[in-house]
């Protein structure tokens, strides 16, 4: 077996694939996670995230590929370390606590060693998750958030090298979710486990991950730090997964595309190629109609185009305004901080931040 060296990944998967009835649900997935690192496997339902997790845990066998922990092979298509010997912790959205066992007995489940040693580990973890006073209580007496923390303590009790988490916060009330996510992340970092979190919620991935692996149709289509994934998306679908988008279309002429918002650079795209220029609603600027003229163009904002308000809604921290554009009748959405609710039918001038636009082949 390979020898673990300095900087070796805690978890490494290489070209993992799995098919059902001839359809590949996981197709050549590779990633590595260092100790103390949180990686989010992010994607829509049915893209292969949970199947990937089950293969790493050992409850399902891959058709192709290898899984290594601390540089040692634990599973390929021939050799397989049983799940119970992989030192991998598991957390799911339903918590899966044993209703007939106390909190202490749930956390101690699966621990080895003497009674005193196990009790000490249970007390330590319950103190760290703020539930020491519930040590002798039963799961039915706890709230959803408290049950989630007991499930976390139980998963961490055997000191796993890797923690696999499959939508663990989806069953929690929105008001509790952020706080519990932050508490969970802090505890996982303290334990120095490599964490692979499966989620379909971009906000959760951005909040928790050191690295995001964006998955679609069984493949990882982009991988990197949250900032890079958000600001340098691989394609239009990647932009749309994180937020609402606006799209305008054009044709490249001399590495430039003409649009109602001015010319956009399209380097490396051949002449005659159709392109889509994608931008988020928060990067649309709004100016009042100035006697029928839009604002003067700037290097960042470019040319203004006129639209007519169709609908405006207050969303809490911002307002969403939809415009029907004069030039082609398309709809452009803009978000504005705080309250901005112009009447339908009102003409306004819009600009787009060039440095926040993405140009993709059409």
Wavefront OBJ file of the C-alpha trace (Angstrom):
o trace
v 0.000 0.000 0.000
v 1.179 3.602 -0.546
v 2.809 5.277 2.425
v 1.176 8.416 3.778
v 3.385 11.462 3.319
v 3.286 15.078 4.335
v 0.335 16.779 2.742
v -1.315 13.531 1.641
v -5.080 13.808 1.213
v -7.141 12.282 3.972
v -9.665 11.129 1.356
v -8.973 10.598 -2.329
v -11.323 9.133 -4.910
v -10.155 8.388 -8.431
v -12.419 7.977 -11.465
v -15.343 6.617 -9.463
v -18.227 5.336 -11.607
v -21.525 3.578 -10.954
v -24.290 2.537 -13.353
v -27.832 1.290 -12.852
v -29.483 -0.609 -15.697
v -26.909 0.697 -18.133
v -27.223 4.359 -17.084
v -24.176 5.935 -15.433
v -25.348 7.871 -12.393
v -21.749 8.549 -11.310
v -19.324 8.982 -14.179
v -15.587 9.312 -13.540
v -15.717 11.386 -10.338
v -12.359 12.301 -8.798
v -11.622 14.528 -5.810
v -9.360 14.751 -2.769
v -9.899 16.233 0.696
v -7.255 17.185 3.248
v -7.615 16.730 7.050
v -9.710 19.572 8.461
v -11.055 20.506 5.038
v -14.754 20.752 4.216
v -15.685 19.943 0.623
v -19.272 20.303 -0.558
v -20.554 18.052 -3.323
v -23.166 20.403 -4.724
v -25.746 19.703 -7.392
v -29.408 19.160 -8.203
v -31.349 16.109 -7.022
v -30.522 13.006 -9.017
v -27.050 14.121 -10.152
v -25.211 11.289 -8.318
v -24.135 13.026 -5.100
v -25.604 10.549 -2.609
v -24.492 7.545 -4.675
v -20.927 8.881 -4.526
v -21.245 9.211 -0.746
v -22.542 5.649 -0.364
v -19.620 4.247 -2.340
v -17.126 6.112 -0.137
v -18.907 4.804 2.968
v -18.723 1.273 1.613
v -22.444 0.548 1.567
v -22.398 0.416 -2.224
v -19.736 -0.877 -4.618
v -18.394 1.135 -7.525
v -18.135 -0.293 -11.047
v -14.858 1.538 -11.670
v -12.362 3.584 -9.712
v -10.476 3.625 -6.435
v -10.980 5.072 -2.952
v -7.973 5.874 -0.745
v -7.765 7.047 2.877
v -4.491 8.556 4.096
v -2.830 7.222 0.951
v -3.970 3.620 1.483
v -6.355 1.861 -0.847
v -9.600 0.920 0.903
v -11.661 -0.053 -2.128
v -11.403 -0.764 -5.828
v -13.362 -3.196 -7.989
v -11.578 -6.195 -6.404
v -10.284 -5.196 -2.961
v -12.682 -3.830 -0.335
v -12.256 -2.821 3.315
v -15.587 -3.390 5.126
v -17.531 -0.230 6.051
v -17.088 -0.724 9.797
v -13.282 -0.698 9.438
v -13.003 2.476 7.364
v -13.233 4.936 10.293
v -15.756 6.974 8.375
v -18.537 8.817 10.197
v -21.982 9.262 8.650
v -24.675 11.884 9.166
v -28.013 11.975 7.367
v -30.999 14.320 7.325
v -33.197 12.031 9.449
v -30.624 11.861 12.327
v -31.416 8.100 12.774
v -31.260 8.179 16.579
v -32.378 5.082 18.449
v -35.621 6.068 20.243
v -35.249 3.400 22.952
v -31.742 4.549 23.943
v -30.862 7.591 26.026
v -28.775 10.416 24.607
v -25.687 8.994 26.326
v -26.386 5.503 24.945
v -26.927 6.900 21.433
v -23.608 8.745 21.498
v -21.788 5.730 22.947
v -23.203 3.367 20.318
v -20.303 1.920 18.370
v -17.635 3.056 20.848
v -15.118 0.497 22.047
v -13.209 0.477 25.318
v -14.128 0.339 28.980
v -17.265 1.790 30.510
v -15.452 4.719 32.144
v -13.560 5.543 28.962
v -16.747 5.552 26.885
v -18.583 7.668 29.463
v -15.780 10.230 29.431
v -15.919 10.516 25.630
v -19.707 10.874 25.713
v -19.570 13.609 28.358
v -16.829 15.443 26.453
v -18.809 15.514 23.207
v -22.139 16.406 24.789
v -20.444 19.290 26.568
v -18.957 20.489 23.263
v -22.344 20.434 21.531
v -24.032 22.121 24.504
v -26.212 19.158 25.499
v -24.566 17.880 28.684
v -27.786 18.473 30.642
v -29.644 16.027 28.351
v -27.252 13.128 28.873
v -29.957 10.893 30.393
v -32.859 12.158 28.273
v -34.395 10.289 25.332
v -34.574 11.556 21.733
v -38.326 12.245 21.808
v -37.736 14.888 24.498
v -35.363 16.871 22.261
v -36.020 19.443 19.544
v -34.949 18.828 15.967
v -31.843 20.957 16.402
v -30.897 19.122 19.604
v -31.368 15.756 17.915
v -29.121 16.900 15.089
v -26.381 17.776 17.583
v -26.738 14.388 19.287
v -26.372 12.733 15.868
v -23.228 14.794 15.264
v -21.783 13.806 18.653
v -22.523 10.129 17.925
v -20.848 10.340 14.496
v -17.756 11.995 16.004
v -17.492 9.724 19.052
v -15.258 7.039 17.411
v -12.934 9.804 16.109
v -13.515 9.131 12.404
v -10.879 10.238 9.937
v -13.602 11.229 7.475
v -17.112 12.583 8.002
v -19.717 12.082 5.282
v -22.824 14.258 5.582
v -25.867 13.829 3.335
v -28.201 16.858 3.526
v -27.867 16.837 7.345
v -29.570 20.199 7.919
v -32.477 19.968 5.493
v -34.938 18.842 8.174
v -34.267 21.812 10.431
v -36.303 24.971 10.818
v -34.806 27.841 8.806
v -34.405 29.927 11.952
v -32.188 27.271 13.546
v -30.286 26.120 10.492
v -27.608 28.807 10.219
v -26.591 28.622 13.860
v -26.444 24.835 13.917
v -24.474 24.751 10.666
v -21.909 27.130 12.137
v -21.659 25.127 15.377
v -21.270 21.892 13.422
v -18.568 23.348 11.209
v -16.578 24.611 14.199
v -16.714 21.211 15.877
v -15.700 19.347 12.717
v -12.724 21.675 12.284
v -11.651 20.981 15.876
v -11.756 17.236 15.223
v -9.542 17.659 12.108
v -11.714 15.264 10.097
v -11.959 15.504 6.330
v -15.591 16.398 5.622
v -17.597 15.664 2.483
v -20.982 17.384 2.650
v -23.660 16.610 0.082
v -26.182 19.374 -0.520
v -28.402 20.813 -3.241
v -28.423 24.257 -1.596
v -25.824 26.711 -2.970
v -26.145 28.941 0.110
v -25.224 26.038 2.383
v -22.227 25.141 0.231
v -21.017 28.751 0.165
v -21.438 29.054 3.932
v -19.683 25.834 4.937
v -17.233 24.765 2.248
v -13.528 25.334 1.844
v -14.006 23.846 -1.611
v -17.059 23.157 -3.772
v -17.344 20.347 -6.321
v -20.252 21.225 -8.605
v -21.877 18.058 -9.920
v -24.223 17.556 -12.851
v -25.389 14.379 -14.632
v -22.977 12.197 -12.691
v -19.885 14.317 -13.345
v -18.009 17.054 -11.511
v -18.213 19.987 -13.905
v -16.250 22.478 -11.800
v -14.252 22.386 -8.587
v -12.634 25.114 -6.514
v -12.999 27.640 -3.708
v -16.518 29.098 -3.310
v -15.366 32.544 -4.463
v -13.893 31.138 -7.676
v -16.882 28.909 -8.433
v -19.240 31.873 -8.021
v -17.192 34.464 -9.877
v -15.636 32.312 -12.605
v -18.371 29.782 -13.471
v -17.672 27.087 -16.043
v -20.878 27.595 -18.030
v -24.320 29.186 -18.004
v -25.819 26.357 -15.945
v -23.186 26.930 -13.251
v -24.135 30.618 -13.033
v -27.836 29.752 -12.871
v -27.347 27.192 -10.100
v -26.179 29.897 -7.687
v -28.625 32.669 -8.558
v -31.224 33.996 -10.958
v -29.715 35.084 -14.260
v -30.396 37.370 -17.188
v -29.339 36.336 -20.687
v -28.868 38.460 -23.800
v -27.779 36.970 -27.105
v -25.538 38.171 -29.883
v -23.168 37.172 -32.675
v -19.398 37.667 -32.583
v -17.813 40.003 -35.112
v -14.104 40.660 -34.719
v -14.004 39.328 -31.125
v -16.834 41.725 -30.186
v -20.557 41.242 -29.716
v -23.013 44.092 -30.257
v -25.840 44.349 -27.714
v -28.262 47.083 -26.578
v -25.884 47.544 -23.613
v -22.896 48.187 -25.872
v -20.159 45.923 -27.182
v -18.856 42.977 -25.191
v -15.530 41.240 -25.682
v -15.637 37.607 -26.773
v -11.953 36.659 -27.009
v -11.178 33.406 -28.761
v -14.688 33.027 -30.176
v -14.743 32.766 -33.993
v -16.638 35.257 -36.143
v -20.250 34.312 -36.745
v -20.504 32.293 -33.522
v -23.643 32.940 -31.485
v -22.956 33.750 -27.824
v -24.955 34.258 -24.652
v -24.025 37.052 -22.261
v -25.096 36.079 -18.754
v -25.362 38.383 -15.750
v -27.040 38.352 -12.358
v -29.889 40.687 -11.324
v -27.738 42.385 -8.670
v -25.369 43.604 -11.393
v -28.059 45.570 -13.234
v -28.002 49.305 -12.573
v -31.187 51.417 -12.712
v -31.356 55.124 -13.639
v -34.382 57.387 -14.011
v -35.465 58.474 -17.483
v -33.651 61.742 -18.148
v -35.763 63.448 -20.774
v -35.705 60.391 -23.014
v -31.925 59.948 -22.714
v -30.166 57.313 -20.713
v -27.120 57.996 -18.549
v -23.788 58.572 -20.232
v -21.893 55.310 -20.867
v -18.922 54.468 -18.659
v -16.141 51.922 -19.045
v -17.657 49.719 -16.328
v -21.344 50.190 -17.069
v -21.347 50.596 -20.839
v -24.372 51.814 -22.772
v -27.797 52.215 -21.152
v -30.890 50.518 -22.582
v -34.490 51.449 -21.813
v -37.032 49.107 -20.276
v -40.550 49.427 -18.904
v -41.407 48.169 -15.418
v -43.635 45.092 -15.513
v -43.579 44.083 -11.867
v -41.834 45.016 -8.617
v -41.775 42.976 -5.436
v -40.249 43.599 -2.018
v -38.273 40.499 -0.944
v -37.229 41.525 2.569
v -33.652 42.787 2.271
v -34.039 43.815 -1.380
v -36.553 44.530 -4.122
v -36.864 42.589 -7.364
v -37.930 44.603 -10.417
v -38.779 43.063 -13.804
v -38.453 45.139 -16.985
v -39.741 44.564 -20.526
v -36.926 45.843 -22.741
v -37.669 48.198 -25.622
v -35.085 46.684 -27.987
v -36.471 43.133 -28.249
v -39.285 42.661 -25.723
v -37.196 40.421 -23.475
v -37.463 40.530 -19.675
v -34.538 41.720 -17.559
v -34.610 41.334 -13.762
v -32.819 43.694 -11.393
v -32.424 43.593 -7.618
v -32.167 46.774 -5.573
v -31.227 47.002 -1.866
v -34.072 47.937 0.480
v -37.424 49.139 -0.873
v -37.784 50.185 -4.520
v -41.252 49.599 -5.971
v -41.793 51.612 -9.172
v -45.240 51.487 -10.741
v -45.818 49.105 -13.687
v -45.518 50.944 -17.001
v -42.800 53.298 -15.801
v -39.842 53.598 -18.235
v -36.354 53.437 -16.720
v -32.819 53.131 -18.072
v -30.736 50.049 -17.251
v -27.010 49.434 -17.383
v -25.025 46.249 -16.882
v -21.680 45.825 -15.149
v -19.328 44.529 -17.826
v -16.917 43.086 -15.263
v -19.718 40.917 -13.866
v -20.889 39.453 -17.174
v -20.018 35.992 -18.487
v -19.840 35.251 -22.207
v -20.524 31.656 -23.276
v -21.022 30.040 -26.695
v -24.705 30.038 -27.611
l 1 2 3 4 5 6 7 8 9 10 11 12 13 14 15 16 17 18 19 20 21 22 23 24 25 26 27 28 29 30 31 32 33 34 35 36 37 38 39 40 41 42 43 44 45 46 47 48 49 50 51 52 53 54 55 56 57 58 59 60 61 62 63 64 65 66 67 68 69 70 71 72 73 74 75 76 77 78 79 80 81 82 83 84 85 86 87 88 89 90 91 92 93 94 95 96 97 98 99 100 101 102 103 104 105 106 107 108 109 110 111 112 113 114 115 116 117 118 119 120 121 122 123 124 125 126 127 128 129 130 131 132 133 134 135 136 137 138 139 140 141 142 143 144 145 146 147 148 149 150 151 152 153 154 155 156 157 158 159 160 161 162 163 164 165 166 167 168 169 170 171 172 173 174 175 176 177 178 179 180 181 182 183 184 185 186 187 188 189 190 191 192 193 194 195 196 197 198 199 200 201 202 203 204 205 206 207 208 209 210 211 212 213 214 215 216 217 218 219 220 221 222 223 224 225 226 227 228 229 230 231 232 233 234 235 236 237 238 239 240 241 242 243 244 245 246 247 248 249 250 251 252 253 254 255 256 257 258 259 260 261 262 263 264 265 266 267 268 269 270 271 272 273 274 275 276 277 278 279 280 281 282 283 284 285 286 287 288 289 290 291 292 293 294 295 296 297 298 299 300 301 302 303 304 305 306 307 308 309 310 311 312 313 314 315 316 317 318 319 320 321 322 323 324 325 326 327 328 329 330 331 332 333 334 335 336 337 338 339 340 341 342 343 344 345 346 347 348 349 350 351 352 353 354 355 356 357 358 359 360 361 362
